[in-house]
Amino acid sequence: MYKFVSQRAYTSLRTNTTRNALLIDANQHLSHLSKLGRIDEARKLFDEMPERDEFTWNTIIAAYANAGKPAEARQLFDKTPKRTAITWSSLVSGYCKIGCEIESFRLFYEMQHEGYRPSQFTLGSVLRLCSIKVLLSRAEQIHGFAVKTHFDTDVFVVTGLIDVYAKCSHIIEAEYLFDKISDGKNHVTWTAMINGYSLNGDFVRAIQCFKGMRENGSEANQYTFPGVLSACTALSNLGFGAQVHGCIVNGGFSANVFVQSSLVDMYTKCGDLSSAWRVIESMEVNDVISWNAMIVGCVRQGFSDKALSLFREMHSKDMKLDEFTYPSVLNALASKNDAKNGYSLHSLVIKSGFGSYTLVSNALIDMYAKQNNLDSAYKLFVFLVEKDLISWTSLITGYAHNGSHEEALKLFCEMRVNGTHPDHVVASSVLSSCAELTCLDLGQQIHGIAIKSGHDSSLSVDNSLLSLYAHCGYLEYADKVFNFMKVRNVISWTALIIGYAQNGKGVNSLQLYNQMIASGVQPDYVTFIGLLFACSHAGLTEQGQSFFESMSANYGITPGPDHYACMIDLLGRSGKFQEAEDLLGEMPVVPDATVWKSLLAACRLHGNVELAKRASTALIELDPQDSVSYVMLSNTYSAVGKWKEAAHVRRKMKSKGVRKEPGCSWMEVNGRVHVFMSEDRGHPSTNEIFLKIEEIITRIKEVGYVPDVSFALHDINEEGKVDGLSYHSEKLAVAFGLICLPLGRPIRVYKNIRVCGDCHTAMKFVSAFYERHIVLRDSNCFHHFRDGVCSCLDYW
């Protein structure tokens, strides 16, 4: 029996069918507009739709959420007639995308409270938020939820967990989850693990993981390659990096700007600038990041001109320069000491609006400081609104490297008051300044700061500490630092070799050198200066000559003026003046002032007046205003009793307007520096000091001290000469030390010129009679006086 449909029912059915078809068409168009991001058109269509179903509401809410407009999505969410798990997930995703942690998690928990179960896509959105904002505790909560709801086997969720654990530096947990996935690892999972290893510094495993991905048959993409290339860069593994480049070409990603930029970075940092440039030439778009990397690579390898040429090319192409472009170019100008172009680039920085960027300002400060334009560097620093650690470091290291050590230390103290904590770079610089100024107390404070900050394991800090303690005569501390060093380079060994030499332990210097060679460390230019200095001050003539010859023969190091000066000093001290003159004639370059001063000192020691006259004449030709040539020649005449000639030299010196650097001695007591001049009566404790001097001279004369008047510089009666010698600056300093320093504490005195022979003899008697350890550092070396003996063994 047939059942006939009425005309009215048929019409209604036909109308409903048409209406449904129209709704489906409208929903499809709405979805299309949403995926294209044409949100305004999608909203207009939504508002004009006579009917809407669940798909319609979910689509428009997701559209606003994906467009980063969660507030509008929330308004529609509140109006939707029927909410579903998809509706909730879309809203949660929207707030996750814009980084709203509190609202995202509030909605996530509210969704469950309302009885809706989050999907794997909901968890993925929340985990991405945790990854971006490094929310470890939140991620662990989501992990727990995933385990309870059995989403911990879903590859999409597990990949999100791997990514967030890696970003939170919990690489072991990430690796555990990765290994748990026996089957089903996709390219996203592999990529998350590779990038996780690279991010956490495990570059070897990052490369191994990439190899495993290839063996597994998973195809890498534009997100995979940067991670493995970063690992190649860190390991300087150019060979494997080139293989990855081959994979990129075969995979069809060689035109991807993101990948190309990573390739340029890898090649430049691995030193292959030609390959890096070929990648840049193949780029369809002028990518500023890649050009910046190329400029940095050129600067690092010393091709400053090429770096500047690239910058000019960038400028001519109207590329959009950024705050990372200028610092690299400024570094190139700093290394070239190009002041003119430095000012021009500074002007361009201001015109382009980057003058207020801290990164650029720091580079400008660094450039001016390296060009010894400290005034400009300081002005920039003062006007810098936000001073970070690099700002302070650039200026402090600039002062230190340019010899303005007091300013460097003052600035360091300001930095500490400002609340900025030093890093290993600034700590190393200020320790070097402390060494130059022999500021032992401050140096030890900085040593303490370095330990607290964890910088005591830094090689540069350790090397600076070695220099500090050696420069201040604290060899026992220098030994401790050296022995505790986990890594030593040639600078470490050389610093201690020189330290031993300066402190009268030349034999120890040579023993340490043998240990250095046995450890596989090769000597450098400075090492041989230390060795020759050690031989000179220990009277080891044959060993010194052997080291000098081995420089070029065994190590390919061409001797410089400093080495020749040491050799002249070595031969001159031994009285081998003919050999010294022969060596002067063999020098491949014109002897500089250091060489002639060494010869003059030897002439003074042995009373070789004729050679002293020739050396002094050569020195005056090099620098007519240097007082050393006049003073040392005058002293040579005085030593052999030629008072008229000595007086004539001093008159000549005065007539030419040459001023002698006055000899002075200083010492630090209770944080205060006390300075003494010869026959100085300006000290607050002058009366006590002069009474102490009288006592000292009387006491040491009783045990054998005889004033050596050959070191008196003026032709006066015998008594006047003796009195003059008694009040030399180093004797005044030692007298003050005996007054104010307790028994058992060393008396440390520093002198700006070489100690005279009479004072040297007197110090030996004082150390024995008063049973004190006296440390005297003159312009040449340290003298440790103990029990009547000096560490230099009277050979200085």
C-alpha angles and dihedrals in degrees: 000000000000121000111218120210117225120243091245093051091047092051091049092050091049091050092051091049091052092046092051091049091051091048091050091050091048092048091051091051090046091052090048093052091046093052090051090052093241091141098163092054090046091052092049090052091046092052092048095050110109091205132029131188135192091279091053094054094043091049097052093043090050090047093057091042093052090047090059094252104120094156091063090042089053092052090054090042090057091051098045110116094216126026122204136182087265091054091052093045091052091054093045089049091052094055091044091055094058092044099249098156099176097045093042093055093040090057091043092057094038089054090058092044089056089054101258119132116223114236128222087265092056090052090047091056093048092046091051088055090050090050095050095045095035094237101170099169091048090049091051089054090052089047089055091049090049091054092049093048094042093243089124088090094052110106092214092056095040090052089054090050092049090052095049095046090050092049089050091053093250094125094155091061090046091051091048092054091045092052091048090065099085095172134012101047106156130196091268092056093049091046092051091053095045092049090045092056092047093047091052095048097252093128097160091058091045089060092043090051091051089052089050090051090054092047090049090057095243113143118232119226140193090289095051101051098059090056096052092040088054088055091050089051094051092049093041085233098159093164096059090039088059089050090052087051087057090052089051092054093046091047093053096244098114091104095052108112093210091055093041091054090053090050092052090049092050095048095046094048091047089052099249099126095162092059090045090053092049089056091050091049090053093054116109091205126048098240111199092205091058093046090049090052090050092052091049090050092052092049092049092052093047098254095131094154091054090049091053091046090054090050091052089049091051089051093049091051089055090237115173102256116207139196090275095056098061099051092057093050091046089053089054091053091047092055090049093046086227103164097171095055089039091063091045092052090047088056090050090050090055094045093050092052098247096113092099094052109108093212092056094042090052090053090050091051090049092049094050091045092051089049088054090245092132095160092061091043091052094047091053090047093051093051093046107115097201113035113192131182092275091054091055093041094051093054097039094049088045091056092044095049092048093053097254091127098156091054090048092055093045090052091048090055089050089051091054092049088050089059096246113140116221124240127212092273097058092038090055092049097049092045087055089051090050088052092052092048093038089234095161098167094052090042091055090049090053088047087056091049090050091053092049091047093048093244094119088092091058113112093218092050092047091050091050090049090052090053092045096053093040091049090050094048095250097131093159090060091044089053091051093051091048094048093050094049112114093197127031129186132186090277090058094051093042093050091057093042089055090042092056091046094051091049096054097262101116093149090056089052091058092046090051090049090056089051090050092053090047090053090057098251114136120221121242137203094284094046091064092050087058093046094048090046089052092050092046094053094043096047092243097147099161094046090049092053090048092053091047092053093045093057096079098020098053106018106025093237115146110221113245133202091278092057092047089049090054091048093048088049091048094050094039094052088052090052092245095136096155091056089046091053091047090053090050089056092050094055111121090214133043109276111255130216093274091060095049092046090054090052092047091052090052091049090052090051094052099029094242097162099172095053090042089057091053093046091048092050091051090048093050090052090055095047117003092188096053107110094200094081092054097041096048093047090048091049090050090054091046092051092059094041098255094138097162092055090046091051091047091055091050092049090050089050091051094047091055092051094244112154122207118227102246114240114243140166130207140184136186119237122175093343095310126108116225116199124200132191126194110285086359116174097173098093117105089235095047096128093051091045095051092047088051090051091054090050092048095049091047093048098046092045087058090059097045110285114146118185111242103223091185084085092058107108100203131068099239135127120297094256091051091051092051092048091049091053092049094063101048111142096251091053090051090050093050091048089053090049092053089052100048109022119082123240113276094031115109118244105230118196128176124201128191095215135036116292113248121242094248093054089046091055092045092052091056091054092045092051090052099042097044094034093231134142107234119192114194120180114191129177090281111039148324122285116202109195115197129159093347095309129105122216090231089061087226090297107115 
